[in-house]
Amino acid sequence: MAKRVVIVGGGIAGIYVLRSLLARKSDIDEEMDFTVLKREKSGWVSTCGLPFALRGWYEIERTEINKPQFFLDQGVDFRTETEVAKLNLDESSLVLKTGEELKYDYLVIATGRKQEVKETALEGVYTFNNEEDAEKIEATLNREEVENAYIRGRGIIGLQAAAAFSTRGLKTTVHGGPPSLLPSNLDPDMADMVKERMEKDGIRFILDKREITAIKGHEGRVKSVVIGGKEGEKEEIPADIVIIGKWMLPEVDLAWEAGVDIGESGGIVTDRAMHVKEGRGHITNVYAVGDCTEVVDAITHRPRLNQLASTAVTQATVIADNILSDISEQPGLYSPCEYCFGPTAADVGGVLIGSVGVTSEAASRAGIKTISGRATKLTKARYFPGATPLTLKLIFDAYTKKLIGAQMIGEFTVAERVNELGLAIRAGITAEEMRSMERCYDPSLALLVDVTIDAATAALGITPVY
Ligand SMILES: Cc1cc2nc3c(=O)[nH]c(=O)nc-3n(C[C@H](O)[C@H](O)[C@H](O)COP(=O)(O)OP(=O)(O)OC[C@H]3O[C@@H](n4cnc5c(N)ncnc54)[C@H](O)[C@@H]3O)c2cc1C
């Protein structure tokens, strides 16, 4: 009989498990049936493309890469606007809100992040999590009277929303905790460069400990946000649109109620095969993937969240390998998940940010002493048209001198560098090796002495040749 794989969640994580299994089901002789259950009306949406739709680069609809019919046509039981109410792991079944019970041979929990704003019922206050949020935000931006925006959150999504609002002419305030932007990705010295660049575009930043104390409205629509409780600290910020983009908690209620272990970071705990954990053991036909899971950091070896599509996709590949291995009883198909290096690239209003490995602060929290070096250089020969500056910070373990983190800000080509430096971290490359490494050169494509060499040289306390 065909083995039934049920996937709870149709975000990037769930869809990637499905896509991997659909693509590879002919690799094994056994039959498989697939069911996907999700709340939204959509098929496969590229959430990561939504900020650019809000910036006006294309319509939101364009981010829906496949409609549900695409999967239905391949025989997948693809159910949209469907709520899962309960998981019965002992009986290998789950129950929908309608009361319908579904049996599974393999269950994949891909429930993502929590989705709602509970602070207020006022119109104009949103999270920015998915296409439905983006549609509401877009509709609000298109109202004539909308002039002021307030964003709570200093992470990438908050900054991308700020860039979109500012591009569309809104007076935009970003409010987050101290001391600096993007604390998961950048040290304060690097983050301040991003802040300065975005301030030039008219965005205001408030980075302090004040919390939202009131959200005020008129005729059901938001009009302002009050921050700070005490007299003298209070401030009322005009806001016709509010985005609550604080740290998004993993959506783990179903898993938790079913007895699955939730880790200290708030995400579902898995083993390296992505099986969920229950007490002392792992449940080998139940997997978790994506933003609802916690990862193990490759440098600190501590659990943490890394809510990125790139992480979800690597986990999904592992799950597909392991389901195929299990069904076909071919151990050779099995694969374990890598520890997380967290490579990240983001475009926030034309400022390109890249990071991989740990920040100095994360290293310090884990008791790792570091040395670091920073350099700013052009991306091509100085006389060449189109040369743009790139600032790179490299962080090394002070004892081994191995690279453990990299951060960069530029206008061009950060993604390739993030991936290159991720490999260097994984390979245990030292500062001395980076300094002496030969690099390619063509004045139209690269500098004679790359910024990587200068940052590694600076980390070793040697003056680079400029
Ligand atoms: C605006 C934005 C931009 C981003 N840009 C990038 C980027 O450039 N690069 C990058 O790597 N990452 C980016 N990310 C992060 C990335 O989008 C997420 O890591 C990824 O979407 C996570 O996918 P997921 O499937 O785990 O979770 P989600 O997308 O949250 O999906 C969860 C799914 O579970 C379903 N679900 C939950 N509970 C139930 C239930 N009880 N019953 C039925 N269904 C349920 C939901 O309906 C949903 O379909 C961005 C995120 C956002 C919001």
Ligand as a Chemical Component Dictionary entry (heavy atoms), coordinates in Angstrom:
data_LIG
# 
_chem_comp.id                   LIG 
_chem_comp.type                 NON-POLYMER 
_chem_comp.pdbx_formal_charge   0 
_chem_comp.three_letter_code    LIG 
# 
loop_
_chem_comp_atom.comp_id 
_chem_comp_atom.atom_id 
_chem_comp_atom.alt_atom_id 
_chem_comp_atom.type_symbol 
_chem_comp_atom.charge 
_chem_comp_atom.model_Cartn_x 
_chem_comp_atom.model_Cartn_y 
_chem_comp_atom.model_Cartn_z 
_chem_comp_atom.pdbx_ordinal 
LIG C1  C1  C 0 8.725  39.573 4.483  1  
LIG C2  C2  C 0 9.700  38.456 4.641  2  
LIG C3  C3  C 0 10.869 38.428 3.873  3  
LIG C4  C4  C 0 11.773 37.371 4.035  4  
LIG N1  N1  N 0 12.922 37.365 3.272  5  
LIG C5  C5  C 0 13.768 36.309 3.371  6  
LIG C6  C6  C 0 14.921 36.215 2.531  7  
LIG O1  O1  O 0 15.200 37.092 1.719  8  
LIG N2  N2  N 0 15.719 35.121 2.664  9  
LIG C7  C7  C 0 15.443 34.110 3.540  10 
LIG O2  O2  O 0 16.188 33.128 3.589  11 
LIG N3  N3  N 0 14.346 34.170 4.353  12 
LIG C8  C8  C 0 13.517 35.238 4.281  13 
LIG N4  N4  N 0 12.398 35.299 5.076  14 
LIG C9  C9  C 0 12.129 34.209 6.019  15 
LIG C10 C10 C 0 11.404 33.089 5.291  16 
LIG O3  O3  O 0 10.376 33.612 4.526  17 
LIG C11 C11 C 0 10.897 32.097 6.297  18 
LIG O4  O4  O 0 11.983 31.544 6.972  19 
LIG C12 C12 C 0 10.105 30.994 5.621  20 
LIG O5  O5  O 0 9.042  31.542 4.911  21 
LIG C13 C13 C 0 9.598  30.028 6.655  22 
LIG O6  O6  O 0 8.750  29.130 6.064  23 
LIG P1  P1  P 0 7.881  28.138 6.947  24 
LIG O7  O7  O 0 7.191  27.273 5.964  25 
LIG O8  O8  O 0 8.720  27.519 7.999  26 
LIG O9  O9  O 0 6.860  29.054 7.734  27 
LIG P2  P2  P 0 5.594  29.891 7.267  28 
LIG O10 O10 O 0 5.856  30.601 6.005  29 
LIG O11 O11 O 0 5.209  30.684 8.480  30 
LIG O12 O12 O 0 4.468  28.808 6.967  31 
LIG C14 C14 C 0 3.797  28.131 7.983  32 
LIG C15 C15 C 0 2.640  27.370 7.389  33 
LIG O13 O13 O 0 2.040  26.587 8.416  34 
LIG C16 C16 C 0 0.631  26.710 8.314  35 
LIG N5  N5  N 0 0.041  26.390 9.615  36 
LIG C17 C17 C 0 0.472  26.730 10.860 37 
LIG N6  N6  N 0 -0.340 26.198 11.796 38 
LIG C18 C18 C 0 -1.295 25.515 11.118 39 
LIG C19 C19 C 0 -2.435 24.760 11.518 40 
LIG N7  N7  N 0 -2.761 24.598 12.811 41 
LIG N8  N8  N 0 -3.223 24.222 10.564 42 
LIG C20 C20 C 0 -2.912 24.372 9.240  43 
LIG N9  N9  N 0 -1.861 25.058 8.807  44 
LIG C21 C21 C 0 -1.056 25.628 9.734  45 
LIG C22 C22 C 0 0.436  28.151 7.868  46 
LIG O14 O14 O 0 -0.842 28.299 7.329  47 
LIG C23 C23 C 0 1.559  28.255 6.829  48 
LIG O15 O15 O 0 1.110  27.725 5.603  49 
LIG C24 C24 C 0 11.491 36.349 4.953  50 
LIG C25 C25 C 0 10.318 36.378 5.720  51 
LIG C26 C26 C 0 9.430  37.413 5.559  52 
LIG C27 C27 C 0 8.173  37.423 6.400  53 
# 
loop_
_chem_comp_bond.comp_id 
_chem_comp_bond.atom_id_1 
_chem_comp_bond.atom_id_2 
_chem_comp_bond.value_order 
_chem_comp_bond.pdbx_ordinal 
LIG C1  C2  SING 1  
LIG C2  C3  SING 2  
LIG C2  C26 DOUB 3  
LIG C3  C4  DOUB 4  
LIG C4  N1  SING 5  
LIG C4  C24 SING 6  
LIG N1  C5  DOUB 7  
LIG C5  C6  SING 8  
LIG C5  C8  SING 9  
LIG C6  O1  DOUB 10 
LIG C6  N2  SING 11 
LIG N2  C7  SING 12 
LIG C7  O2  DOUB 13 
LIG C7  N3  SING 14 
LIG N3  C8  DOUB 15 
LIG C8  N4  SING 16 
LIG N4  C9  SING 17 
LIG N4  C24 SING 18 
LIG C9  C10 SING 19 
LIG C10 O3  SING 20 
LIG C10 C11 SING 21 
LIG C11 O4  SING 22 
LIG C11 C12 SING 23 
LIG C12 O5  SING 24 
LIG C12 C13 SING 25 
LIG C13 O6  SING 26 
LIG O6  P1  SING 27 
LIG P1  O7  DOUB 28 
LIG P1  O8  SING 29 
LIG P1  O9  SING 30 
LIG O9  P2  SING 31 
LIG P2  O10 DOUB 32 
LIG P2  O11 SING 33 
LIG P2  O12 SING 34 
LIG O12 C14 SING 35 
LIG C14 C15 SING 36 
LIG C15 O13 SING 37 
LIG C15 C23 SING 38 
LIG O13 C16 SING 39 
LIG C16 N5  SING 40 
LIG C16 C22 SING 41 
LIG N5  C17 SING 42 
LIG N5  C21 SING 43 
LIG C17 N6  DOUB 44 
LIG N6  C18 SING 45 
LIG C18 C19 SING 46 
LIG C18 C21 DOUB 47 
LIG C19 N7  SING 48 
LIG C19 N8  DOUB 49 
LIG N8  C20 SING 50 
LIG C20 N9  DOUB 51 
LIG N9  C21 SING 52 
LIG C22 O14 SING 53 
LIG C22 C23 SING 54 
LIG C23 O15 SING 55 
LIG C24 C25 DOUB 56 
LIG C25 C26 SING 57 
LIG C26 C27 SING 58 
# 
